[in-house]
Structure formats: structure tokens, C-alpha cells
Amino acid sequence: MSKPIVAIVGRPNVGKSTLFNALAGENISIVKDTPGVTRDRIYADVTWLDHAFTLIDTGGIEPDSSDIILSQMREQAQIAIDTADVIIFLADVRQGLVDADSKVADMLRRSRKPVVLAVNKVDSFQKFMADTYEFYNLGIGDPVPISAASRLGIGDMLDEVVKHFPKQTGEIEEDDRPRIAIVGKPNVGKSSIINKLIGENRVIVSNIAGTTRDAIDTEVRRNGKDYIFIDTAGLRRKNKIKEELERYSIIRTVTAVERADVVILVIDAKEGVTEQDAKIAGIAHERGKGIIIAVNKWDAIEKNDKTVYEYTNKIRNILAYMPYAEITFISAVTGQRLPKLFELIDMVIQNQNLRVATGVLNEIMTEAVALQQPPSDKGKRLKLFYITQVAVKPPTFVIFVNDKELMHFSYTRYLENKIRDAFGFKGTALRFLIRERKGDQQ
């Protein structure tokens, strides 16, 4: 079950960034300085009560003139409409209702997407409450007074947001068809790959409307198995603002990755791994998805007997934080190795769902500790008591220790490598949670 997407839209200086930061706060789940992971905080993982969702910031607006503000606000609103399950429309009680607010509200209303209207900078309910009533004129529901800076009213706003989340039903959970997102920069051949996979095998069953206007979910049946491909191909909207274009593609990638079990990152063989590829890979890695790197246009590369080896090493060096990713060299034009993608997808899904018995895990850990002593600090040595697997997709392990502070990242990586040596887990990230067992600190 993928997490709902919530987007914030609003004019300049109404407090979008303040609200984004207030909601993201400590919940932001970027893995400690993973190379290549986007740092400009386009999105964050947020939890409210028992609801988890992905918050996206649709982008800053440069206030050159009122015309540009309005066109860029419409641009933002369109991104939100295309990608979000719920939209937070932020207004400013002190500036009051302005023409741009009304025009964007019209767009949002026509989209039929759920909109929560939040009126910001209400630092005193007594003083500003009457002024919030003006925003009823937008015709998109009851305004919720908040102060992002003082964190007032944010709980009431989030209560309204989560009311619009899809209800979790048994039916949704039962759909166990693997979902595969084909992601990558524009023009690397994502559409061609999907068309080839569908066209060659004549396996298209039907088109399901995706959650976004651009992403279409396609059912594919091959060798008696069903797959759902999430196509993020084609930025079909003619957007000329470069930063916004990249931001738009990253936001759409986040939403596709969120819904997928396996992510196929398509790289242009002629360009190699670019900065944007590294960002996209980082998003999939953070979210613990199965990852296959497909180097497309391989037919256009001059090759000798060392080309594959050298190219693989180059990718491994740049994406050093995900050595588990599977790499394959393909051509959407000639169809070279495309059938192998299905074998890799099946293998990665199997590894994502692999469970290892607790007894076996503890044997591996005991042996690892005997081979390499755990770290110590100021005379106190780390003790590892017990390891157990608590989840799949991605495989997640809890290690009980005497002192969490002593569990250095490098030792966790050492244990991960030992587990991978024994069980492979190719193509999937592994998660490790470190817990202290209080009674055992002798």
C-alpha cells in the first residue's frame, strides 16, 4: 500500500517553506548524507497520528510581476493536481484574499482533487479569526486558521488532510501483482522500453488510470505472471522553466517510486550516470525499493571485451551506497536483453520477500563477531545479543545491543555484508534497526 501524497500550493511569502519545515521537522527521513540524494527537500516523509504520507513542496515562485506570479502559481497547482492525493492551499490572513488566490482556487476546484484551505499567520485566534472568514469566498471549503511559525492549528489542519486519504480496505491489500516503476531522466528511452515490452509480447491486458495524469499503469502478462508497469515517461506539459522542469520530474519520480515494489532506473549509455540519475537512485534507495539499473542505448556504444566491466565499475563507484543494485545493459531499439528484465524483476521480488530464520541469523552474527571484534569506546565494548528479521519489502532486521551509541555505521555495514554473503539479497536494500536491551549492560 503506497503512502498518500500531499502537496502545498500558495503565493510567495504566505509561509509555504515554514509550513513544509514545520511538518517535515524531525520526521524527514533522508538517510545520513547518502551521496546523490537530493538535498533541496522537495519531499519529506511525515507521520500524523497513525497516518504516514509523503509531503511535496511544489516549488518557489519568483515574484517578478503579478503576471509571472499567477502563471507560476498555476504551474505549481498543476503539478499538485497531477501528482497529489490531497492539496493544501495556503493563504495569508495578513495579506487578505487577492486575485491570484481566487484564480488558483478555480483551478483546484475544477480538478475535483481534495483541497484543504489553510490560512496562515493567524498567530492570535482572537485577533485574526474574523479575517479568516473572508476566505470562504474562495469556495473550496472551510478555511483552517494556522500559524506555521508558532505551530498553532497545524493538528486541526492535518486532521482535515487525513480525512481525504483513501480508506485501507482488504481489497487493495489483496492486489499482490508486482508494481514496477520505470524511472529516469527525460529522453532516456523509458517509453520505448515499455512499448517494446508490451508490443513484442502482445501482452497488454488493459490500461488502468494511474494516480497522476501523466503516469499510466499498464498491466502486462508474461509466462502466466501479471505485472503492473508504472510509466513516468514523457513530461508532456510544455514547461520552459528549467528548474521547475527538473523539480516536476523529480516529484513525479517520488510518487511513482512510492507506489512501486521494484524500480528500474534507465540510464543513457552515451551519457553515463548523471547528477539527476544519482538523485533518482537515491530516492529509490531511501525508500527501500528493489532496484535494477538498465543501461539503455547499449547498441550505440563502441565496445571491446572490457567495456561492460569498465562501465559497471563506473556505475558502482558513483552509486557506491547501493552496491546491491542489479545492472543490465539493454537496447530498447533492438530489443537486446529486454526479456532478461523480467527474470531480474522476478529475482529482485523474491529477494525482497525473503525471510531468514532467527536461528540462522544469530549463527551468522556470532561468526561475524568472532571474526571481527565489535568496536569499543572509553573501555566499553559493544555487545551484540540477538538479531531477528521483523519485516520484508525491504528485509528489515532488529539487532539488540548493550549500547546503541557504540554501534558504528561501519560495523552495521560489516554485518550486512555477512548476511548478503550468505543469502545474496541481490537487488534489494536491507534495513537495520538497533535496539538497546537494558538489563544486559554488564
C-alpha positions in Angstrom: 0.0 0.0 0.0 1.7 3.2 -1.1 1.6 6.3 1.0 -0.7 9.2 0.1 0.9 12.3 -1.5 0.2 15.7 0.0 1.2 18.9 -1.9 1.5 22.5 -0.6 0.5 25.3 -3.1 0.4 29.1 -2.4 1.6 32.5 -3.3 5.1 33.9 -2.4 5.6 34.8 1.2 2.5 33.1 2.6 4.7 30.7 4.6 4.9 27.6 2.4 8.5 26.8 3.4 7.8 27.5 7.1 4.8 25.1 6.9 6.9 22.5 5.0 9.7 22.6 7.5 7.2 22.5 10.5 5.6 19.4 9.1 8.9 17.7 7.9 10.7 18.6 11.1 12.5 15.6 12.6 10.4 13.3 10.5 12.4 13.9 7.4 13.8 10.5 6.5 16.8 11.2 4.4 19.5 8.6 5.1 22.5 10.3 6.7 24.3 12.1 3.8 23.8 9.4 1.2 25.7 10.6 -1.9 23.4 11.7 -4.6 20.3 12.0 -2.5 18.5 15.3 -3.2 19.2 17.8 -0.5 16.8 20.6 -1.6 14.0 19.0 0.3 11.4 18.7 -2.4 9.7 16.0 -0.4 9.6 14.6 3.1 8.1 11.7 4.9 5.6 12.8 7.5 3.6 11.0 10.1 0.4 12.3 11.8 -1.2 10.1 14.4 -1.3 6.6 12.6 -1.1 8.1 9.1 2.1 8.2 7.1 2.3 10.4 4.0 4.7 12.0 1.6 4.7 15.8 1.6 5.8 17.6 -1.6 6.8 21.2 -1.9 5.7 22.3 -5.4 8.4 25.0 -5.7 9.2 28.6 -5.0 7.7 31.4 -7.1 9.9 34.3 -8.1 7.8 37.4 -7.6 8.9 39.5 -10.7 5.5 40.7 -11.6 1.9 39.7 -10.8 1.5 38.0 -14.2 4.5 35.8 -13.6 3.3 35.0 -10.1 0.0 33.9 -11.4 1.4 31.8 -14.2 3.9 30.1 -11.9 1.2 29.6 -9.3 -0.9 27.8 -11.9 2.2 25.8 -12.8 2.5 24.7 -9.1 -1.2 24.0 -8.8 -1.0 21.8 -12.0 2.0 19.8 -10.5 -0.1 19.3 -7.3 -3.2 18.3 -9.2 -1.2 15.9 -11.4 0.6 14.2 -8.5 -1.1 14.7 -5.1 -3.9 12.8 -3.4 -4.6 15.9 -1.2 -3.7 19.6 -1.8 -3.0 22.1 1.0 -3.8 25.5 -0.4 -2.0 28.1 1.8 -3.2 31.7 2.0 -2.1 34.6 4.2 -4.5 36.2 6.7 -2.5 39.4 6.8 -2.3 40.0 3.0 -6.0 39.0 2.8 -7.7 37.5 -0.2 -6.1 38.5 -3.5 -6.9 37.9 -7.2 -4.2 35.2 -7.7 -5.7 33.2 -4.8 -9.1 33.2 -6.5 -7.8 32.2 -9.9 -5.8 29.3 -8.5 -8.7 28.2 -6.3 -10.8 28.0 -9.5 -8.2 25.6 -11.0 -8.1 23.5 -7.8 -11.9 23.3 -7.6 -12.2 22.2 -11.2 -9.6 19.4 -10.6 -12.0 17.6 -8.2 -9.0 16.8 -6.0 -9.5 17.2 -2.3 -8.2 20.6 -1.1 -7.7 21.7 2.4 -7.6 25.6 2.7 -5.2 26.7 5.4 -5.0 30.4 6.3 -1.5 31.1 7.7 -0.1 33.7 10.1 -3.0 33.5 12.5 -0.8 34.0 15.5 -3.7 35.1 17.7 -7.1 33.5 17.1 -8.8 36.4 19.0 -7.1 39.0 16.8 -7.3 37.4 13.3 -10.2 34.9 13.5 -12.7 37.3 11.9 -10.3 37.9 9.0 -10.2 34.2 8.1 -13.9 34.3 7.2 -13.1 36.3 4.1 -11.5 33.1 2.6 -14.9 31.3 2.4 -15.3 33.4 -0.8 -12.8 31.0 -2.5 -15.5 28.4 -2.5 -13.1 25.5 -1.6 -14.4 24.7 1.8 -13.8 25.9 5.4 -10.6 27.8 6.0 -8.5 26.3 8.7 -6.6 29.0 10.7 -3.0 28.1 11.4 0.3 29.7 12.3 3.2 27.7 10.7 5.8 29.7 12.6 4.1 29.2 16.0 2.8 25.8 15.1 -0.7 26.7 16.0 -3.7 24.9 14.4 -1.4 22.5 12.5 -3.0 19.5 14.1 -6.5 20.7 13.1 -5.3 21.2 9.5 -3.7 17.7 9.4 -6.9 16.2 10.8 -8.7 17.6 7.7 -5.9 16.4 5.4 -6.0 12.7 6.6 -9.8 12.6 6.3 -9.3 12.6 2.5 -6.8 9.7 2.5 -8.1 6.6 0.7 -9.6 4.1 3.1 -7.4 1.0 3.5 -9.5 -2.0 2.5 -8.8 -5.6 2.3 -9.4 -5.5 -1.5 -6.5 -3.1 -2.1 -4.2 -5.2 0.0 -5.1 -8.4 -1.9 -3.7 -7.0 -5.2 -0.3 -8.7 -4.9 0.8 -8.1 -8.6 4.3 -6.7 -8.5 4.5 -3.0 -9.4 7.5 -1.9 -11.4 8.3 1.8 -11.9 10.4 2.7 -15.0 12.2 5.9 -14.0 15.0 8.1 -15.3 15.7 11.5 -16.8 13.5 12.6 -19.8 14.5 11.1 -23.2 16.5 8.1 -21.9 14.1 5.7 -23.6 11.6 4.9 -20.8 8.6 4.9 -23.2 10.4 2.8 -25.8 11.2 0.2 -23.2 7.6 -0.1 -22.1 6.3 -0.1 -25.7 8.8 -2.8 -26.6 7.9 -5.0 -23.6 4.2 -4.6 -24.4 4.4 -4.7 -28.2 6.8 -7.6 -28.6 4.9 -9.9 -26.3 1.4 -8.6 -27.2 0.7 -8.8 -23.5 -1.2 -5.6 -22.7 -4.4 -6.5 -20.9 -5.8 -3.1 -20.2 -4.9 0.4 -19.1 -5.7 1.4 -15.5 -5.9 5.1 -14.9 -2.8 5.9 -12.8 -2.9 8.2 -9.8 -1.4 11.0 -11.9 -2.5 12.4 -15.2 0.8 11.5 -16.9 1.6 8.2 -15.3 -0.3 5.3 -16.8 -0.4 1.9 -15.1 -0.2 -0.8 -17.7 -1.0 -4.5 -16.9 1.5 -6.9 -18.5 1.1 -10.7 -18.6 4.2 -12.8 -19.3 4.7 -16.5 -18.9 1.5 -16.7 -16.9 2.5 -13.9 -14.4 0.9 -10.5 -14.1 2.9 -7.3 -13.6 1.9 -3.7 -13.4 4.3 -1.2 -15.0 4.1 2.4 -13.8 5.2 4.6 -16.7 6.6 8.0 -15.7 7.6 8.7 -19.3 7.2 12.0 -21.1 7.0 15.3 -19.4 4.1 16.1 -21.7 3.5 19.6 -20.4 5.4 22.3 -22.3 7.3 23.8 -19.3 10.1 26.1 -20.2 11.4 26.8 -16.7 14.4 24.5 -16.4 14.5 24.2 -12.6 10.7 23.7 -12.5 11.0 21.0 -15.2 13.6 19.1 -13.2 11.6 19.6 -10.0 8.5 18.4 -11.7 10.2 15.2 -13.0 11.7 14.5 -9.5 8.3 15.0 -7.8 6.7 12.6 -10.3 9.5 10.2 -9.8 8.9 10.3 -6.0 5.3 9.5 -6.5 6.0 6.6 -8.9 8.7 5.1 -6.6 6.4 5.4 -3.6 3.9 3.1 -5.4 6.4 0.6 -6.8 7.9 -2.6 -5.5 10.8 -2.6 -8.0 12.3 0.5 -9.6 14.1 0.2 -13.0 16.4 3.2 -13.3 17.0 3.8 -17.0 20.4 5.4 -17.8 21.6 6.6 -21.2 24.7 4.6 -22.1 26.1 7.5 -24.0 25.8 10.0 -21.1 26.6 7.7 -18.2 25.3 8.3 -14.7 24.3 12.0 -14.4 23.6 14.0 -11.2 19.8 13.6 -11.8 20.2 9.8 -12.2 22.0 9.8 -8.8 19.2 11.8 -7.2 16.6 9.4 -8.6 18.6 6.3 -7.5 18.9 7.9 -4.0 15.1 8.3 -3.8 14.6 4.6 -4.5 17.4 3.6 -2.1 15.9 5.7 0.7 12.5 4.1 0.3 14.0 0.6 0.4 12.8 -0.5 -3.1 14.1 -3.2 -5.3 16.5 -1.6 -7.8 17.6 -2.6 -11.3 19.8 -0.2 -13.3 19.1 -0.6 -17.0 21.7 1.0 -19.2 19.8 1.8 -22.4 21.1 2.5 -26.0 23.9 -0.1 -25.4 23.8 -0.8 -29.2 25.2 2.7 -29.8 28.4 2.2 -27.8 31.7 1.1 -29.3 32.7 -2.0 -27.4 35.6 -4.2 -26.6 35.9 -7.2 -24.2 36.4 -4.8 -21.2 33.6 -2.3 -21.9 30.9 -3.9 -19.7 33.4 -4.4 -16.8 34.6 -0.8 -17.0 31.1 0.6 -17.3 29.8 -1.5 -14.4 32.7 -0.2 -12.2 31.9 3.4 -13.1 28.3 3.0 -12.1 29.3 1.2 -8.8 31.7 4.0 -8.0 29.1 6.8 -8.5 26.3 4.8 -6.8 28.6 3.4 -4.1 25.8 3.4 -1.5 23.8 0.8 -3.3 26.2 -2.0 -4.3 23.2 -4.4 -4.2 21.6 -2.9 -7.3 21.4 -5.2 -10.3 22.9 -3.8 -13.6 21.8 -4.8 -17.1 22.8 -3.5 -20.5 19.9 -3.2 -22.9 18.6 -1.6 -26.1 15.0 -0.5 -26.5 15.6 -0.1 -30.2 16.9 -3.6 -31.0 15.2 -5.3 -28.0 18.6 -6.6 -26.8 18.3 -8.2 -23.3 14.8 -6.8 -22.7 13.3 -10.3 -21.9 16.0 -10.6 -19.2 14.4 -7.7 -17.4 11.5 -10.0 -16.4 14.0 -12.5 -14.9 15.7 -9.8 -12.9 12.3 -8.4 -11.7 11.3 -11.9 -10.5 14.6 -12.4 -8.8 14.5 -9.0 -7.0 10.9 -9.5 -5.8 11.9 -12.9 -4.5 14.8 -11.4 -2.6 12.6 -8.5 -1.2 10.3 -11.1 0.3 13.0 -13.4 1.6 12.7 -14.3 5.3 15.7 -15.7 7.2 15.1 -17.9 10.3 16.2 -16.2 13.5 18.5 -19.1 14.5 20.4 -18.9 11.2 20.8 -15.1 11.5 22.2 -15.5 15.0 24.7 -18.1 13.8 25.9 -15.6 11.1 26.2 -12.8 13.7 28.1 -15.0 16.2 30.6 -16.0 13.5 30.9 -12.4 12.3 31.7 -11.2 15.8 34.3 -13.9 16.3 36.0 -12.8 13.1 35.9 -9.1 13.8 35.6 -7.7 17.3 32.8 -5.1 17.8 34.0 -1.5 18.4 34.7 -0.1 21.8 34.8 3.4 23.3 36.5 4.5 26.5 36.9 1.0 27.7 33.3 0.0 27.0 32.8 -2.6 24.3 29.8 -3.1 22.1 27.9 -6.4 22.8 25.5 -7.9 20.3 22.9 -10.0 22.0 20.4 -11.1 19.3 19.3 -10.5 15.7 15.9 -11.2 14.2 14.1 -10.3 11.0 10.9 -8.3 11.5 9.7 -7.3 8.0 10.1 -7.8 4.3 9.9 -5.3 1.4 12.6 -4.3 2.2 14.0 -7.1 4.5 14.3 -5.4 7.9 16.4 -6.7 10.9 16.5 -5.7 14.5 19.8 -6.1 16.4 19.7 -5.9 20.2 22.9 -4.5 21.7 24.1 -3.2 25.1 24.7 0.4 23.9 23.3 1.9 20.7 26.0 4.7 20.6 28.7 2.0 20.2 27.0 0.5 17.1 29.1 2.3 14.5 27.7 2.6 10.9 30.7 0.6 9.6 30.0 -2.3 11.8 26.4 -2.5 10.7 27.6 -2.5 7.1 30.0 -5.3 8.0 27.1 -7.4 9.4 25.0 -6.5 6.3 27.8 -7.8 4.1 28.0 -11.1 6.0 24.2 -11.6 5.7 24.4 -10.8 1.9 27.3 -13.3 1.6 25.1 -16.0 3.0 21.8 -15.1 1.3 22.5 -12.8 -1.6 19.6 -10.4 -1.3 20.5 -9.1 -4.7 18.6 -6.1 -5.9 17.1 -5.0 -2.6 18.2 -2.7 0.2 18.4 -4.1 3.7 17.2 -2.1 6.8 18.8 -2.5 10.2 17.2 -1.2 13.4 19.4 -1.1 16.5 17.7 -1.5 19.9 19.2 -1.5 23.4 18.4 -4.3 25.9 18.6 -2.5 29.2 19.0 -5.5 31.6 22.2 -6.7 29.9 24.6 -3.9 30.3 27.1 -5.8 32.4 
